[in-house]
């Protein structure tokens, strides 16, 4: 039975186990955007209503854009949720891990009513998190709350990257969301570094160094 449920996607078992321990408002937390060369890192926190859990929740990467968009609306309509970001400047100042944790803490703090337990995707808890919490490796494929958070974070960040693509055309962010695809790297070499590129990331840093050495 366990294997069958794991194969069919995330479930509400982790949340129910915590409810049985007295934690009523369990938030799932996930982030998206650690790997891109530009734009913010985005996190979401979601406390699902156990009586109104949208059907078909799964890791955002396992869903089509159309399915994600439909689920995003259902989550927004039925759950307590918040999406938050850490900026390019914060990523460069703190490092990407700490910036993603900062975005997570902002999302948790932004819930309409405080959570009393947090399930965090991955294997490291944000060090500034003051609530009881635990990590779940591949949590977006195991917990529906984390899956819901992954969907909100991805949809929100993708929209943001489409907006940025209109401000800085030529890099293909509307398609690659800022990830280091061949087209993005080629545009970076040809068009240069924008204000929303992460200067601490090696491909961007290297291009800036080359530009400086040429101008010097």
ROTI-394775 format. One record per residue: residue in one letter; x, y, z of N, C-alpha, C in turn. Coordinates in steps of 0.2 Angstrom, whole numbers, plus 2048, in hexadecimal, padded with zeros to 3 digits. Layout:
N
aXYZXYZXYZ/...
//
This chain:
216
x8047FA800800800800804806800/x80A80680480E80C80481180E7FE/x8138087FA8168097F481280C7EF/x80B80A7EF80680C7EA8058147EB/x8048167F280381D7F38098217F1/x80F81F7F28158237F08158247E9/x81381E7E581481F7DE80E8237DB/x8098247DF8038287DC8048307DE/x80A8317E180B8387E380A83A7EA/x80B8407EC80B8427F38048417F6/x8058417FD7FE8408017FE844807/x7F984380B7F88488117FB844817/x7FE83F81780083A81C80583E821/x80A84281F80E84582380A84B828/x80684E8248028538287FD85082D/x7FA84A82B7F68478307F9844836/x7FF84283580484083B80584683F/x80684B83D808851841801854844/x7FC8538417F58558447F485184A/x7F684A8497F584684F7F9847855/x7FF84B85380384D85980185485C/x7FC8578597F985D85C7FA863858/x7FE8628527FF86884D7F9869849/x7F686E8497F086F8457F187283E/x7F587783E7F787B8387FE879835/x7FE87483180487282E805875827/x80B87982780D87C82081287881C/x81087781681687581181987A80E/x82087A80E82487F80B82987C806/x82988080082E87E7FB8308857F7/x8368847F483988A7F083A8877E9/x83B88C7E583C88B7DE8418917DC/x84688F7D784A8947D58518947D8/x85488F7DA85B88F7DD86088F7D7/x85E88B7D286388A7CC8638907C7/x85E8947C685F8997C186589E7C2/x8678A17BD86C8A67BD8698AD7BE/x8638AE7BF8608B57BF8598B47C3/x8578BA7C58508BA7C88508B87D0/x84B8B97D384B8B77DA84A8B07DB/x84B8AD7E28498A77E48428A77E7/x83E8A37E68378A47E883589E7EC/x83189F7F282F89A7F682789B7F7/x8248957F981D8967FB81C891801/x81789380581589080B80D88F80A/x80B88980B80488780B801883810/x7FC8858137F88818187F287F815/x7F18788137EB8768107E6875815/x7E08768127D98748167D886D814/x7D986881A7D88618197D285F815/x7CD8638167C68628127C686480B/x7CB8688097CB86B8027D186A7FF/x7D58647FF7DB8637FC7DA8627F4/x7DD8677F07DC8667E97DE85F7E7/x7DB85C7E27DD8557DF7E28567DA/x7E78527DA7EC8527D57F38567D7/x7F38587DE7F985B7E07FF8577DF/x80585A7DC80B8567DB81185B7DB/x8178587DB81D85C7DA81B8607D3/x81D8677D481B86B7CE81F8697C8/x8258667C98298647C382585E7BF/x82185B7C381E8557C08178577BC/x81585D7BC80F85F7B98108647B3/x80B8637AF80B8687A980986F7AB/x80B8747A780A87B7A980287C7AA/x7FE8797A67F787A7A67F48777AD/x7F78717AE7F586E7B57F78727BB/x7FD8747BB7FF8787C07FB87F7C1/x7FA8827BB7F68887BC7EF8877BF/x7EC8817BD7E58807C07E687E7C7/x7EB87A7C97EC8797D07EE87F7D4/x7F18837D17F388A7D57ED88D7D7/x7E888E7D27E28927D47DE88E7DA/x7DE8877D97DA8837DE7DE8847E5/x7E48847E57E88857EC7E788C7EF/x7E78917EA7E68987ED7DF8997EF/x7DA8957EC7D38967EF7D18927F5/x7D588D7F67D38887FC7D8888802/x7DE88B8017E388A8067E5891809/x7E989180F7EC8978117F389680E/x7F689B80B7FC89B8077FF8A2807/x8068A280580A8A88048108A6800/x8118AA7FB8178AA7F781B8AF7F8/x8228AE7F98278B37FA82D8B27F6/x8318B87F68378B77F283D8B97F6/x8438B87F48498BB7F684D8BE7EF/x84F8C47F08518C77EA8588C57E7/x85A8C77E18608C67DE8668C87E3/x8658CE7E686A8D17EA86A8CD7F0/x8658CB7F38658C67F98698C07F7/x8688BD7F186B8B77EF8728B87EF/x8748BE7EC87C8BF7EB87F8C07F2/x87B8C37F687E8C57FD87E8BF802/x8798BB8028798B680787B8AF804/x87A8AD7FE87B8A77FA8748A47F9/x8748A07F486D89E7F28698997F7/x86D8957FB86A891800866896805/x86A89A80886889F80D8628A380A/x8638A580485D8AA8018578A6800/x85889F7FE85289B7FE84E89A804/x85289980A85089981084C89F813/x84F8A581184C8AB8128458AC80F/x8458AA80983E8AA8058398A5809/x83C89F80B83789B80E83489E815/x8398A18198378A481F8328AA81E/x8338AD81882E8B38178278B0815/x8278AA8118218A780F81D8A5815/x8218A181A81E89F82081B8A5824/x81F8AA82581C8B08288168B3825/x8158B281F8108B681B8098B281B/x8098AC81E8038A981E7FD8AD822/x7F78AC8217F28B08247F28AF82B/x7F28A882D7F38A68347F98A2835/x7FC8A383B80389F83B80289883B/x80789583880788D83880A88B83F/x80988584180C88384781187D846/x81187B83F81787683E818877836/x81E87683482087782D82487182A/x82286F82582586A82182986D81B/x82F86C81B83487081683686B811/x83686C80B839868806840869806/x84486380684B86380584E85F80C/x85486180D85785E81385A863818/x85986981785B86E81C85687381E/x855874824850879827853880827/x84F88582585288C82685488D82D/x85A89082E85C891835858896839/x85589B8358518A083984A89E83A/x848898838841895839840894841/x83B89784483A89684B83489184D/x83188F84882B88A84982E883849/x82A87E84C82C87784B82C875844/x83087184283187083A835869839/x83486783383886183183986182A/x83E85E82784085E82083D85881D/x83B85881783985281383D85280C/x84284E80B84584D80584084B800/x84084F7FA83B84D7F583484E7F7/x8348537FC82D8547FF8288567FA/x8298597F582485B7F08218557ED/x82484F7ED8218497EB81E8457F0/x81F8477F681D8437FC817846800/x81784D80081285180580E855800/x8078558018038597FC8048617FE/x80586280480686980680D86C803/x81286880381886A80081786B7F8/x8138667F58128667EE80E86C7EC/x80986E7F18058747EF80A87A7EF/x80F87A7F48138807F58188807EE/x81A87A7EC81E87A7E681B87D7E0/x81487C7DF81087E7DA80F8867DA/x80E8887E080D8907E18148937DF/x8198917E28208947E18228947DA/x82188E7D682388E7CF81F8927CB/x8188927CC8148967C781589E7C8/x8168A07CF8188A77D081E8A97CD/x8238A57CE82A8A67CB82A8A67C4/x8278A27C18278A17B98238A87B7/x81E8AA7BA81B8B07B881F8B67B8/x8238B67BE8288BC7BF82D8BC7BA/x8308B67B88358B57B38328B87AC/x82C8B67AA8298B97A48298C07A4/x8278C37AA8278CB7AA82E8CD7A9/x8338CA7AC83A8CC7AC83D8CB7A4/x83A8C67A183C8C579A83A8CB796/x8348CE7978328D47938368DA794/x8398DA79B83D8E079C8448DF799/x8478D979984D8D779784D8D2791/x84A8D478B8498CF7868508CC783/x84F8C67818558C277E8588BD781/x8568BC7888598B778C8558B178C/x84F8B178A84A8AB78A8478A9791/x8478AE7958448AC79C83D8AA79C/x8398AC7978328AA7978328A2796/x8378A079383889879283C895797/x84289879884789479D8478967A4/x84289B7A684289E7AD8488A07B0/x84D8A17AC8548A37AE85989E7B0/x8578987AE85C8927AF8618937AA/x8678907AB86D8907A686C88C7A0/x86788D79C86688979686C88C791/x86C88878B87188A786870891784/x86989378286789978086889F785/x86789D78B8688A279086F8A4791/x87489F79187B8A079187E8A478B/x87B8A278587D8A677F87B8AD780/x8758AE7828738B57828778B9788/x8788B678D87D8B97928838BB78F/x8868B778B88D8B978888C8BE783/x8868BE77F8858C377A8828CA77C/x87E8C978187A8CF78387C8D278A/x8808CE78D8838D079487E8CF79A/x8818D179F87E8D07A68788D57A7/x8728D37A986D8D87AB86D8D97B3/x8698DE7B58698E07BC8668DA7C0/x8628D57BD85F8D07C08638C97C0/x8698CA7BD86D8C47BD8708C37C4/x8718BD7C68758BB7CD87C8BB7CC/x87F8C17CE8868C27CD88B8BD7D1/x8888B97D688C8B47D988C8AE7D6/x8888AD7D18888A67CD88D8A67C8/x8918A17C88978A07C48968A27BC/x8918A07B88918A37B18918AA7B1/x88D8AD7B588C8B57B58928B87B8/x8958B57BD89B8B87C08A18B87BB/x8A18B27B78A78B17B28A68B67AD/x8A08B87AA89F8BD7A58A18C47A7/x89F8C57AD8A18CC7B08A88CD7B1/x8AB8C77B38B38C77B38B68C87AC/x8B38C57A78B68C67A18B58CD79E/x8AF8D07A08AD8D679D8B28DB7A1/x8B38DA7A78B88DF7AB8BF8DE7A8/x8C18D87A78C88D87A48C98DB79D/x8C48DA7998C48DD7928C48E5793/x8BF8E87978BF8EF7988C58F279C/x8C88ED7A08CF8EF7A38D48EF79F/
//
